[in-house]
């Protein structure tokens, strides 16, 4: 599994919207600046996320983007799969397809390892919600102590 720049930007955009959840719309200009993402690229990513139902938008001068669902309902895995596709590092590890590209598929010992790797990744990213990440960020900020 390799997350593309587009996937990374999508995750950062959803996280930014999660951090602002319940505070109204977020300007794409502000988000691009805050996340250091090229405006046009972020615009494309947000349009795809909107088509998938992760985000929604409001038009107009005071328009922008917002999460379509609460951050606790959106997992890292769902966004990664939508933007970058399957997690499997090799096609034969995808148990949902009837892969026929290898004669040794039923006896290959490496395939079992790749299936375990895929499952381990899924077990992690399918449990982590954007609310979990927001909570960690807020807790880390609260842990900062300034003393003179």
Residue, then its C-alpha position, 0 to 999 in steps of 0.5 A: x500500500x502506498x498513499x499518493x499525494x492526492x490521498x495524503x491531501x484528502x486525509x489532511x483536508x478531511x482532518x482539517x474539516x473535522x477539527x472545524x466540525x460544528x463551526x460552520x463552513x471552511x473556506x477552501x482558500x484558508x484550508x489551502x493556506x493552512x495545509x500548504x496544499x496548492x489551491x487547484x489541487x485541493x479543489x479537485x480533491x474536495x470535489x472528489x470527496x464531495x462526490x463520495x459523500x465525505x464532504x459537502x459545500x455551501x456556495x457563495x461569498x461566505x461559502x466553503x466546505x464542511x463534513x457531511x457526517x460527524x468525524x466519529x463516523x469517518x475512518x481513515x480507511x474509508x478515505x484511503x480506499x476511496x482515493x487510492x484504491x485497494x490496500x493490498x500490496x499485491x493483486x492476489x492478496x485481495x480476497x474479494x476478487x477471483x484473481x487468476x493471474x498466477x498458477x501458484x495462487x493456492x500454494x504460494x506461501x508469500x500470498x499468505x504473508x501479503x494477506x496478513x499484511x493487508x489485514x493488519x493495515x485494515x485492522x488499524x486504519x478501519x478503527x481510527x476515526x477522524x474524531x480519534x485524531x482530533x481528540x489526540x491533537x486537542x489533548x497534545x495541545x492541552x499537554x503543552x506547558x509553558x514555564x519561565 
